[in-house]
Amino acid sequence: MHWPRKGWDLRGLLKKNGLLIATAVSVPLGIGLGVAVRDHGALSSLDKFYFGFPGEILMRMLKLIILPLIVSSIITGVASLKSEVSGLIGLRAITYYFTTTVIAVILGIILVITIKPGGSVNTEDIDRFGSSQNVSMVDAMLDLIRNMFPENLVQACFQQYKTKREEIVLGVMNTTSATSLFHASSLQGDSPKDYHVVGSYSDGINILGLIVFCLVFGSVIGNMGEQGRTLVDVFDALNEATMRVVQIIMCYMPVGVLFLIAAKIAAVDDWSIFTKLGLYMATVLSGLAIHGLLVLPLLYLVVVRKNPYKFAWGMTQALLTALMISSSSATLPVTFQCVEENNKVDKRITRFMLPVGATINMDGTALYEAVAAIFIAQLNNYPLSIGQIITISVTATAASIGAAGVPNAGLVTMVIVLTAVGLPANDVTLIIAVDWLLDRFRTVINVLGDAYGTGIVEKLSEAELGRVSSPSLPDNTEHD
């Protein structure tokens, strides 16, 4: 009597989770294909570039949808809430982001001081890769604030503003590298250095500027009553259409993921670096695992009083995507779908929090930067005082906020942390060879932290959400 029902349930399970299963299977297949191509394919660099083309298409499709998704989701999410309610939710969100980031930094510092991965390897044994940029904390933070208020909204859709300092030497302007390190008290001979600050634009969506504008614009049209209802309906329809496009893109995801991971593995030439930096990698991965499997679920359990691992299971598709493409922003379309459809979090919360979280909530990046800075200090036999460790924690927290949700952004902000405590910025090149792998895992934690945050803030905001009704945004307050 029960066998047909079980068979039907199995078919229903496969139908419901078919895309997730296909994506999960594509990961080991991609690893196997990449190893086979690297060992037996004898591909040239050009061949490897073409080999990764299907994966590149997936990345381009996901990035394509970021702009309409962020604009439509934030405007409709904020417009559906009264200004005082959105203010309370925003305060809770920022408190959550700051708290989890600080916890991640402290956890990373405790682990790296306890394990001491830098004590088991010498800098001479590690090859340097690439070159480092000198970055100033002041410049990075001011550029962050500047980008919050773009001069041109259209330009913000494809360019970000950055400053660089041009050194004046004997009346001749000598251009230093972009966002160069500024030593206000350094001397050249007996004369202090002087600088001009010059602004320029670089390619890439100014997500932070768009978020700030959409928050204000959504709040304004939300308070216009019936006069603003038309605009709210337009952006709500745009959001719904965008999510349907995301569903189409996700059908291609298993193929794209397979070739993304295969191409990356095929491109790795020196595998011995993973042995040399094995303890450092183990320290970072251990910290990320503890934060993602214990700290964040515990916070969720304490506040929401529901199974945090069931919630995390609903995020599996987004976490796999983050692992493969290594970008919080590019994962955002999938994150929306998982949080709203699988975990049934109120859309007014997700549309408000997820775009902001993908931009400023970087728990994994903050933990990684704290571990990497102390690891490099250990490599150089550089003893750190309590004050310097506190400086690292504060700087890592601030730098992670300034890190864009794109691949390898942590390497740039890593230099800020190193220079804050007098460590050689060039030593960041020692860890570049393994950063591509660690970047994927810390992106997973970034995305998971954003997702848990929506559930926690939704629970804390139940009273306010219950008093706010929205005909276009259903109040889904019950989780699976």
N, C-alpha and C positions, 0 to 999 in steps of 0.2 A: 504493500500500500504506500509505503513512504519512498520507494526507490525512484519513481517518476518525479516526485516533488524534488528530491535531492538533485536529480539530473537537471531539472528545470532551474533550480537555484544556482547550480554550477554554470549553466549557460548564461543566466542573468548576471552572475558575478563577472564572467569573462566579458560579457557585452559592456557592462558598466565600467570595468577597469581595463578594457582592452588596450587603450592608448597608454596607460601607465605601465602595463606589462610589456608592451612593445618597446617603450622607451627604456625600461629597466634592462630588457634583454639586449638592446642595442649597445649598452655600455660595455659588457664583456666582449661582445662581438667586435666593437670598435677597438678595444684593447688588443684582442687577438689579431685583427686585421692590421693594426698599426705595427705590432711586433713582427708579423710575417713580412710586411712590406719593407720594414727597416732591415731585417736580417737577410731577406732573399730577393727583394725587389731591385736593389741597386739603382734606386731612383736618383736623378740629379735634383738640385735645389728647385729648378723650374718644374720638374715633374711632381715634386712634393707639393709645390704651390697649387698646381692644377688638381692634384689628388684631393686637396681639401676644399675644392670649389663647392660641393653640395653643402658642406658645413657653413661656408661663408654665406650662402643664400639664406640659411636659417637665421643667422645673425642679422642680416640685412632686413629680413621680414620683421623680426622682433623689434629692431630699432625703428623701423618705419612706423610702427603702431604706437610708440611711446608718446609722441606729441599729442595726437588727438585723445589718447587715453587719459593723460594727465590733465589736460585742459578741461575735458568734459566731466571727468570724475570729481575733480576738486570743486568746480563751479556748482555742479548739481548737489554735491554733498554739503557744501557750506550754505547754499541757498535754502536747503531744506531745514536748516537749523536757525533758531533765533540767535542774534549776535552774542547774548550773554551765555547761551548754551554752548555755542561753538568756542567761546572763550574758555569755558570750563573744561571742555573736552581737549582743547589745545593745550591747556596747562597740565592736564593729566598726561597727555601724550609726551610732552617735553620732559616732565618729571620721570616718566618711565624710561625714555630714551637715555636721559642723563644717568639715572640710577644703574641701569644695566651696563652702560658703557664703563662707568667707574668700577663696577664689580668685575667686569672683564679685565680691565687694566690691573687691578689688584691681584686677581687670580693669576694672570700672566707673570707678574713680578714675583709672586710667591713661588711659582713653579720653576722659573728660570734661576732664581737664587738657590732653591733647594737642589735642583738637578745639576746645575752648573755645566751646561753643555759646552761652553767655551773653554773649559779646563781640559778637555780631552783632545783638542786639535790645535794645530799651529796655523797662523795665517799663511806661512810659506807653503803649506800643503794644499791650500785652496786656490784654485785659479780664479782670477778676476774676469768678469764679463761686463762688457759695455763700459759706460762712463756715468758718473753721477753729476747731478745738478746741485749747485748751492742754492738753498732756498731759505728765505727769511720768514720767521713766524709772523712778524709784523706785516710783511708784504702779503703773505698768504691769507691772513685774517682780513686785511683791508680789501683785498680782491674779492673775498667771499662776501663782504658787506656790499661792495660796489655791484656785484652781480645780482644782489637781491633787488636792485633798482636799475634795471636796464634802461638805457637811453631810448632804445627802439625795440618795440615789442616784436616786430617781424624779425629783426636781426637776432633777437634772443632765441629764436627758433632754430638757429643754426650756428651761432657764434657766441663765445664767451669772452669777457674782457680780462686782460692780464696786464700787469705793469712790469717794467724792467727798469733797472737803474743804469744810467750811463755815467761812467766815471769821467770827471774833468781833470785832465792832466796837462798843466802848463798851457791852458787855453785850448787844448785839443780834446775833443770829446771821444773817449774810448768806450765803445759799447761792450759791456759785460754780458754774460749769458742771461737769458730771460729769468726773471725772478731771482736775481743773484743775491748772494749773501752780503749784507751790509754791515760792516764793522764801523760803527760810528766813531769809535775812539782809536781806530788803527791809524798809523802814521806811515807816510812814505818820506823817508828822510826826516826832516824837521817839520814838514808841512802836512796838515791833516787832509785826508781825502774829501773831495766834494762830489756830489752826484746830482744829476738831473733824473727825475722820474718821468718815464715816457710810457704811455698806454698803447696797447695794441689789441687786436682781436685774433683769437685762434678758433679753429673749427671745433664744433661740438655744441650740442644743445645746452643753453643756459637754463637748466632745469630749475635751479633755485629761484631765478628771476621770474620764471613762468609761474612757479608755485605761489610766490608772494602776490603777483598780480591777480591770479585766479582766486586766491583767498579773499582779497579785497573786493574783487568784482563779484564773486559769488555772494559775499555778505551784503553788498549793495543791492543787487537785484532780488535777494531774498527778503529784504526789508521794503521793497517797493510795492508789495501787495499784488493786486491783480494786474497792475501795470507791468510788473516784471515777470508775470506768470508765463508769458509767451516765450521769453528768453530761456527760462528754466526748462520748459518743455522741449525747446530746440536742443539744448545741451544734454538733456536726459535721453532724447532720441539718438543723439550722436554717440552717447556712451553705450547705449544698447547695441547700436550698429557696430561700434568698435569691438565690443566683446564677442559679437558673432564672427567678426573677422578673425579675432584671436582663436576661436574654435576651429576655423579653417586652417590657420597657420599651424595649430597643434597637430593636425593630421599629418603634416610633413615632418614633425619633430623627430620621430625615431630615425628617419633617414639622415637628417641633419646632424643629430647627436652622434650617430655612428661615425660619420666622416669627420666631425669635429675632433673627437677623441683619437681616431685613427691617424689623422694628419698630424696632430700634436705629438703623438708617440713616435711616429715615423721621423719627425724632425729632430728628435733628441739624439745627439751623437755621443755625449759623454755621460754614461750611467754611473761612472765611479763617483761622481760628485754626491750622489745620494748616500753612498757609504761614508764619505768624508763628513757630510753634514747630517748624518743619520740621527744623532742625539739631539741636535738643534731642531730638526723636523719633528722628532718624537715629542719634544717639549711643547712646540706650537700646537701639534695635533692633539696632544693630551689636554692642553688648556681649552681648545675649541670643543673637544668632546665633553669635558666636564661642564663647560658653560652651556652647551646645547642640550645635553642629556640630563643634567642635574639642576643647574642654577635656574635657567629659564622655565623648565617644567615645574620646579618648586614654587616659583613666583606665581605661575598660572594656577597651580593647585591651591595655594594659600588664598588667592583673591577670588578665583572663579569657582572653586570647589568642584571641579570636574576633571575627568581623566585627561592629563596633558598629552599623553602619548597617543590617545585617540585623535586629539586635535592635530598633533604632528603628523600622524598617518594621513590625515586629509590634505596635508601640504606636500605629500611625497612627489607629485609631479613637478611642483615649483622647485623643490629642493634638488631634484635630479637635473632640472634645467639650469639652476644656479651652479651646480657642480660642473656642468659641461661648458657653459658659456662664460662663467666667471664675471658676471656683471649683474649687480642688483637692479639697475635701471632696465636692462634688457629683459630681465626675468619678470619685471613688474606686470606685464599682461597676464602671465600664467599665475602669478601670485594672487592677483585679483580674482581670477576664476576659482582657484582653490579655496581661498578664504571665504568667498561669498557663496559658492555653490556646494562645496564639500562640508565646510564648517558652519555655514549659515550665520555668519556674523552680519550684523546690521550694515546695510550698504552706506548709510550715512556716516558710519564710523570708518569703514574701509576706504571710502572715497576721500575722506578727510586725512586719514593717517598714512596709508600705504605710500602715496607719492612722496610725502614728507619723510617718512622713514627710510625709503630707498635712497634719499639724498643725504640725510644727516645722521641716521642711526646705524653706526658701523661698529658693533660690538667686536666682531671678528678681527677687523682691521686694527682697532685699538689694542686688543690683546696681542696681536702679532707685532705691532710696533714696540710695545713695551718689552716683549721677549727679545726681539731682534736688537734693540738698543743695548740691553744688559749683556746679551750674548757677545756683541761686538766689543763691549767693555772688557769682558772676560778674555776674549781673544788677545786684546792688547795689554792684559795684566793691569788694567786701569781700575783701581779701587774706587768704588762709588760711596759717597757719604749718604746719610739719611736724607739730607737736603737735596742731593742730586737725584736720589730715587724718587722723592716727592716731585721734583721737577719733571722727571721722565713721565710719571703718572699723569700730571696735569697737562704736559705737552702732548702726550699720546692721546689723551681724551680730546683736546682741542683740535689736534691735527686730523684725527679720524672724522670729526665733523666737517672739516674742510676737504676731505677726500671725496671726490666725485664717485658715483656708483658705477664706475667703469673699470675694465681690467687694469691691474697693475698701478692703480692710483696710490696704493699704499707705499710703493717704493719712493714716490716723489715726496710724500709727506714724512716718510721715514727719515729723510735728511734733516727735516726740522727738528725731530726728536734728538738726533745725534748731535747736531750743532748746539742744542740747548744746554748740553752738559759737557761740551768741549771735546767730543769724540770726533775722529776724522770722518768727514762726510764721504770720502772716497771709499771707505770700507763697506759701504752699501753694495758695492760691486761684488763682494764676497758671497752674498746671498741671492744674487739675481738669478743664478742658474737653477735654483730650486723654487724660486718665487712663483713661477707659473703654476706649480702644483699646489703650493700652500694657499695661493690666491683663490683657488677654486673652493677649498674647504672653508676659508674664512668668509667667502661670499655666501655659502650655505648657511652659516651662523647668522650673518647679517639678515638674510631673508627670513630665517626662522624667528629671529628676534622681532622683526617687523610684524610677522603673523601673530605671534603670541601677544604682542602689544595691542593688537586690535581686539582680541578676546578679553584682555584685562581691562582696557579702557571701556569697552562696551559694558562689562559688568559694573564698573564703577559709575557709569553714566546711566544706569537703568532708570533712575528717577527722572532725569532730564529728558531722556528719550521717550519715556512714557507720556510726558506732557506735550511732546511735539509730534504732531501728525503730519504725514506727507503723502499725498495721493499718488505721487509718482515714484516714491521710494518706500517700499514695504518695510515694516519694522520687523525684521527677522531676528529675534533676540534669543531663540533657543538653538543651542548647538546640538549636533548629533550625539 
